Each structure stands twice: as C-alpha cells, then as structure tokens.
Amino acid sequence: MAVPFTAYLFNKKEEIPHLDDDLILLLNEIAAATKEIAGKVRKAGLLGILGSAGKVNVQGEEVQKLDELANEILLENLKNCGKACQITSEEIEDCLVVSESGYTVAFDPLDGSSNIDVNISIGTIFSIHRDSVLKAGKEQIAAGYVIYGPSTMLVLSLGKGVSAFTLDPESGNFLLSHPEVKLPKKGKIYSINEANREKWTEEGLRRFIDFLKEEKYTLRYVGSMVADVHRTLFKGGIFIYPADKKNTSGKLRLLYEASPMAFLIEQAGGMASTGEKPILEVVPEKLHQRVPVILGSKWEVEKCLEFLSNN
C-alpha cells in the first residue's frame, strides 16, 4: 500500500534531524494548498478563472486570474498555520514578516502561467529556509514543486535525496509513488528556448547547442519551468535558461525558481550552475533577484560549462 505524504514525513523524523513537528505541519499546509490549487486548475474553464486579471505583478508581468488565486490560497494557508516567520512570493513586492524566527517560505504560486489558457502543465515551486529568506540555496532545509499535469505530483527534497508523491483523486491524499528519484548521469534531451538564439550573449552556448544536435539530442521545450525541469529530472539531459541581450542577469528568479530547482536536481545526483558558479552558492541580495540557469545531468552540465569557459 502506498504511503501517504504525512506518514512519510513522520517516518523520516529519525533519519532527518531537522524534520520536526513544526516543519511537518508547514509542509502539510503547502500540500493542502496545492491540492486546492489543483482543483481550481482542473475546473478553471468552468469557474471563469482563465485569462488575465488585468494587472501586472512586481516583475512587470501580466497576472493571470489563476496566478492571483493560487497566490491567495498559499498565503492564507501559510499565515494560518503559524509556522512561517517570513513569506515571499513572485506575486508580492515585499517579504511578509509574520514573526522574528521560524521557517521562511519563498514560492512561485503558479509557474508557467502563460500556458494556463491552453491546458499545458503548470506548477507551484517552493523553498524553505530558517529565519531568513535571503540565504544561499545550499542552506535550504526543504524544497519542492507540484506539477499540475495528467496527474498531480509533489516532488520534495528534505536534503536527503528526492521523493515524489502522486495525488490520489479518490482518497485526496498525496501518496508516495517514487521513493528515490535519481537523475540519469547522461540523457538525450535538451530544453532551451532556441527562438532566442540570436539574443544569447554567450557564443559558447550556441556552439554547445550545435554540439548537442550533432550528438542527436532531441529538443523539448514547454516554456513552463516546472514541466521542463520535471522531464529533465526523470529523463535526464539539460535545461537552460540563459542570460540574453534583454535579460542580462537572466530571467528566472533565484529564491523561488532557480534555487529550489537546483536543490532538487543536486539532491537527485545532477548539477546546477549559473554558468559562473553553482546556483546553490549564490547569496541573494534582493527578493526578486534573477540568475541564468543551467541544470540537469552531470555530463551535459559539465560539457556546457566547458563550452562556456572556451567562449
């Protein structure tokens, strides 16, 4: 019989010293919020919550109605559980300070929102630290994402490997479906928006992509980080979102996109880099800081960094 999410967490308490009752409660609140979001996503067309909310967020990006709703659901759950001292989201400008100490949560409530209206997989990404959100990714005590696809899956690391849970629509529980997720050391898929090729600032990146084509790699790019990284995590290969002439510091946000995904990838045996240093070593200077992202199987990431060093 598959193990429910909460039982899994309690079973891991002896193995993972920092996994206390407060953290378990916090993780359960995140899981509960994502179940509610999953329900809204499934019925979005019937509830009239597709399309733009008619406003832009702090990033200057158009807010979708589901973005706004997912953000509200997560904020409400996190505030009510009483275990988060700081909360920050892609959709709010400042960090919400609830108390002086405890767990901090940074999240992207609905990654890939431009795909919402065409029914492509989207997701929620979250990162947990102690006491301050402005810490390097290597200090995360937990990170994960939920992908709303053909099935709803929660992928989690507590710093001791990666496990994945599938939402059972009958019981309403996340059940352990992948006890030990291991990233293949080498894959055959690369994921990058090649339409931006002429905007890339690194000639080495263009030569690396040409090399992958010569090696008969297949391009797969959804445009939803959760979907693209999920495929990379399970199939191997490489995901790249580089800096370019428009986004000179990169496009993806460090705290609630790059850092938690890098944590998961490395816990599964892969690598994650900005091109200059490991993502998990970057100390954030501001809440919505952006970084270039290169992550995936060790062989491809190392090869990419080799091409970049010979730029």
C-alpha positions as CSV (number, residue, x, y, z in Angstrom):
1,M,0.0,0.0,0.0
2,A,1.4,3.4,-1.0
3,V,2.5,5.6,2.0
4,P,0.6,8.9,2.5
5,F,2.6,12.1,2.5
6,T,2.1,12.9,6.2
7,A,3.0,9.3,7.2
8,Y,6.1,9.5,5.0
9,L,7.2,12.7,6.8
10,F,6.7,11.2,10.3
11,N,8.6,8.1,9.2
12,K,11.6,10.3,8.2
13,K,11.9,12.1,11.5
14,E,14.7,9.8,12.9
15,E,16.6,9.9,9.6
16,I,16.4,13.7,9.2
17,P,17.2,15.6,12.4
18,H,15.8,19.0,11.3
19,L,12.4,17.4,10.4
20,D,10.4,18.4,13.5
21,D,6.7,18.6,14.0
22,D,6.6,22.3,13.0
23,L,8.2,21.6,9.7
24,I,5.9,18.7,9.1
25,L,2.9,20.9,9.8
26,L,4.3,23.6,7.4
27,L,4.8,21.0,4.6
28,N,1.3,19.6,5.1
29,E,-0.1,23.2,4.8
30,I,1.8,23.6,1.5
31,A,0.5,20.2,0.3
32,A,-3.1,21.1,1.3
33,A,-2.8,24.5,-0.5
34,T,-1.6,22.8,-3.7
35,K,-4.4,20.2,-3.6
36,E,-6.9,23.2,-3.6
37,I,-5.0,24.8,-6.4
38,A,-5.1,21.6,-8.4
39,G,-8.8,21.5,-8.0
40,K,-9.1,25.1,-9.3
41,V,-6.8,24.3,-12.2
42,R,-8.9,21.3,-13.3
43,K,-12.1,23.4,-13.2
44,A,-10.6,26.8,-14.4
45,G,-12.6,26.9,-17.6
46,L,-15.9,26.2,-15.8
47,L,-15.2,28.7,-13.0
48,G,-14.4,31.6,-15.3
49,I,-10.9,32.0,-13.9
50,L,-8.9,31.7,-17.1
51,G,-7.2,34.7,-18.7
52,S,-5.7,37.9,-17.4
53,A,-6.6,39.5,-14.1
54,G,-6.0,42.9,-15.8
55,K,-2.9,43.9,-13.7
56,V,0.9,43.4,-13.7
57,N,2.9,42.0,-10.8
58,V,6.1,43.3,-9.2
59,Q,8.0,41.6,-12.1
60,G,6.2,43.7,-14.6
61,E,4.5,40.6,-15.9
62,E,0.8,40.2,-16.7
63,V,-1.0,38.5,-13.8
64,Q,-3.4,35.7,-14.7
65,K,-6.5,35.1,-12.7
66,L,-5.2,31.7,-11.6
67,D,-1.9,33.3,-10.6
68,E,-3.7,35.6,-8.2
69,L,-6.0,32.8,-6.8
70,A,-3.1,30.4,-6.3
71,N,-1.1,33.1,-4.5
72,E,-4.0,33.9,-2.2
73,I,-4.5,30.2,-1.3
74,L,-0.9,29.7,-0.4
75,L,-0.6,32.9,1.6
76,E,-3.8,32.1,3.5
77,N,-2.6,28.6,4.4
78,L,0.9,29.7,5.4
79,K,-0.3,32.6,7.5
80,N,-2.9,30.4,9.3
81,C,-0.6,27.5,10.1
82,G,1.6,29.8,12.4
83,K,4.9,28.2,11.5
84,A,6.2,30.6,8.8
85,C,8.0,33.7,10.1
86,Q,8.7,35.1,6.6
87,I,6.8,34.6,3.4
88,T,7.7,35.8,0.0
89,S,6.1,35.2,-3.4
90,E,6.6,36.1,-7.0
91,E,3.3,38.0,-6.9
92,I,4.1,40.3,-4.0
93,E,6.7,43.1,-3.8
94,D,7.9,42.8,-0.2
95,C,8.5,39.9,2.2
96,L,5.7,39.4,4.6
97,V,7.2,39.2,8.1
98,V,5.0,37.2,10.5
99,S,7.4,36.7,13.4
100,E,11.1,37.1,14.3
101,S,12.1,33.5,13.9
102,G,11.0,30.2,12.5
103,Y,10.7,28.9,9.0
104,T,10.7,31.0,5.9
105,V,8.9,30.2,2.7
106,A,9.5,31.5,-0.8
107,F,7.2,30.4,-3.6
108,D,6.1,30.8,-7.2
109,P,2.4,30.1,-6.9
110,L,1.8,29.2,-10.5
111,D,4.8,28.8,-12.7
112,G,4.2,28.7,-16.4
113,S,1.0,30.8,-16.2
114,S,1.3,31.8,-19.9
115,N,0.4,28.2,-20.6
116,I,-2.8,28.2,-18.4
117,D,-5.3,29.0,-21.1
118,V,-4.0,26.2,-23.5
119,N,-4.1,23.5,-20.8
120,I,-0.4,22.8,-20.7
121,S,1.2,21.5,-17.4
122,I,2.0,24.3,-14.9
123,G,3.1,24.1,-11.3
124,T,3.9,25.5,-7.9
125,I,7.5,25.8,-6.7
126,F,8.6,26.4,-3.0
127,S,11.7,26.8,-0.9
128,I,12.1,26.6,2.9
129,H,14.9,28.1,5.0
130,R,15.2,29.0,8.7
131,D,14.8,32.6,9.9
132,S,15.6,34.5,6.7
133,V,14.7,34.0,3.0
134,L,17.9,35.8,2.0
135,K,20.1,32.8,2.3
136,A,22.1,30.8,-0.2
137,G,20.3,27.8,-1.7
138,K,22.7,25.3,0.0
139,E,21.1,26.4,3.3
140,Q,17.6,25.3,2.2
141,I,16.1,22.7,4.6
142,A,13.4,21.7,2.1
143,A,12.4,22.5,-1.4
144,G,9.9,21.1,-3.9
145,Y,7.3,21.7,-6.6
146,V,3.9,20.4,-7.5
147,I,3.1,19.8,-11.2
148,Y,-0.5,20.0,-12.3
149,G,-0.4,17.7,-15.4
150,P,-2.2,14.5,-16.4
151,S,-1.7,13.6,-12.7
152,T,-0.8,16.0,-9.9
153,M,2.6,15.2,-8.4
154,L,4.5,16.7,-5.5
155,V,8.3,16.4,-5.7
156,L,10.2,17.0,-2.5
157,S,13.7,17.0,-1.0
158,L,14.5,17.4,2.7
159,G,18.2,17.4,2.0
160,K,18.4,13.6,1.8
161,G,17.5,12.7,-1.7
162,V,14.3,13.3,-3.7
163,S,11.0,11.6,-3.4
164,A,7.8,12.1,-5.4
165,F,4.1,11.7,-4.5
166,T,1.1,11.4,-6.7
167,L,-2.3,12.8,-5.7
168,D,-4.9,10.1,-5.5
169,P,-8.2,11.6,-6.6
170,E,-10.2,9.0,-4.7
171,S,-8.6,9.4,-1.2
172,G,-7.5,13.0,-1.7
173,N,-4.0,12.1,-0.4
174,F,-0.6,12.6,-1.9
175,L,0.8,9.0,-2.0
176,L,4.5,8.0,-2.3
177,S,4.9,6.9,-5.9
178,H,8.7,7.4,-6.5
179,P,10.6,6.8,-3.2
180,E,14.0,7.6,-4.6
181,V,14.3,9.8,-7.7
182,K,17.7,9.6,-9.3
183,L,18.7,11.8,-12.3
184,P,20.4,9.9,-15.1
185,K,24.1,10.9,-15.4
186,K,23.5,11.5,-19.1
187,G,20.4,12.0,-21.2
188,K,19.3,12.6,-24.8
189,I,17.1,15.7,-24.4
190,Y,17.9,19.4,-24.2
191,S,15.5,22.1,-23.2
192,I,16.0,25.7,-24.1
193,N,14.1,28.4,-26.0
194,E,16.1,28.3,-29.2
195,A,14.0,31.1,-30.7
196,N,16.2,33.4,-28.6
197,R,19.4,32.1,-30.1
198,E,20.5,35.4,-31.6
199,K,19.9,37.2,-28.3
200,W,22.2,34.9,-26.3
201,T,25.3,36.7,-25.0
202,E,27.5,33.6,-24.9
203,E,28.9,32.3,-28.2
204,G,29.9,29.2,-26.3
205,L,26.3,28.4,-25.6
206,R,25.5,28.5,-29.4
207,R,28.4,26.1,-30.0
208,F,27.2,23.8,-27.2
209,I,23.7,23.6,-28.7
210,D,25.2,22.8,-32.1
211,F,27.2,20.1,-30.4
212,L,24.1,18.5,-28.9
213,K,22.4,18.5,-32.3
214,E,25.5,16.7,-33.7
215,E,25.1,14.2,-30.9
216,K,21.5,13.6,-32.0
217,Y,19.9,15.1,-28.9
218,T,16.2,16.0,-29.1
219,L,14.9,19.4,-28.3
220,R,11.9,19.5,-25.9
221,Y,10.8,22.9,-24.5
222,V,7.4,23.6,-22.9
223,G,8.0,27.1,-21.6
224,S,6.9,26.1,-18.1
225,M,9.9,25.6,-15.8
226,V,8.1,23.1,-13.7
227,A,7.2,20.9,-16.7
228,D,10.7,21.2,-18.3
229,V,12.6,20.6,-15.1
230,H,10.3,17.7,-14.2
231,R,11.0,16.0,-17.5
232,T,14.8,16.6,-17.1
233,L,14.7,15.2,-13.5
234,F,13.1,12.0,-14.6
235,K,14.6,11.6,-18.1
236,G,18.0,13.2,-17.8
237,G,19.5,15.8,-20.1
238,I,19.8,19.5,-19.6
239,F,17.6,22.6,-19.0
240,I,19.0,26.0,-19.8
241,Y,17.5,29.5,-19.4
242,P,20.5,31.8,-20.1
243,A,21.1,35.5,-19.8
244,D,20.5,37.3,-23.1
245,K,20.7,40.8,-24.5
246,K,17.3,41.7,-23.0
247,N,17.6,39.9,-19.7
248,T,21.3,40.5,-18.9
249,S,21.1,38.9,-15.4
250,G,18.9,36.0,-16.5
251,K,15.1,35.7,-16.4
252,L,14.4,33.1,-13.7
253,R,14.1,34.2,-10.1
254,L,16.7,32.9,-7.7
255,L,14.7,32.5,-4.5
256,Y,11.6,30.7,-5.7
257,E,12.6,29.2,-9.1
258,A,16.3,28.6,-9.6
259,S,17.4,27.8,-6.0
260,P,14.7,25.2,-5.1
261,M,15.0,23.5,-8.5
262,A,18.8,23.4,-8.2
263,F,18.4,21.9,-4.7
264,L,16.2,19.1,-6.1
265,I,18.5,18.5,-9.1
266,E,21.6,18.2,-7.0
267,Q,19.9,16.0,-4.4
268,A,18.9,13.7,-7.3
269,G,22.6,13.5,-8.4
270,G,22.7,16.2,-11.0
271,M,24.3,19.7,-11.3
272,A,23.0,23.3,-11.4
273,S,25.0,26.3,-12.3
274,T,24.6,30.0,-13.4
275,G,27.4,29.4,-15.8
276,E,29.9,31.0,-13.4
277,K,29.2,29.3,-10.1
278,P,26.8,26.7,-8.6
279,I,23.3,28.2,-8.1
280,L,23.2,26.9,-4.5
281,E,26.2,29.1,-3.7
282,V,24.6,32.3,-4.8
283,V,23.7,34.5,-1.8
284,P,20.6,36.6,-2.7
285,E,20.9,40.3,-2.4
286,K,17.3,41.1,-3.0
287,L,13.9,39.2,-3.0
288,H,13.3,39.1,-6.8
289,Q,16.9,38.6,-7.9
290,R,17.3,36.9,-11.3
291,V,20.0,34.4,-12.4
292,P,20.9,32.4,-15.5
293,V,20.1,28.7,-15.1
294,I,21.9,25.6,-16.4
295,L,20.8,22.4,-14.7
296,G,20.4,18.7,-15.3
297,S,22.5,15.6,-15.7
298,K,26.2,15.9,-14.7
299,W,27.6,15.0,-18.2
300,E,25.6,17.7,-20.1
301,V,26.1,20.4,-17.5
302,E,29.8,19.8,-17.3
303,K,30.0,19.8,-21.1
304,C,28.0,23.0,-21.3
305,L,30.3,24.7,-18.7
306,E,33.3,23.5,-20.8
307,F,32.0,25.2,-23.9
308,L,31.2,28.4,-21.9
309,S,34.7,28.5,-20.5
310,N,36.1,28.5,-24.0
311,N,33.7,31.2,-25.1
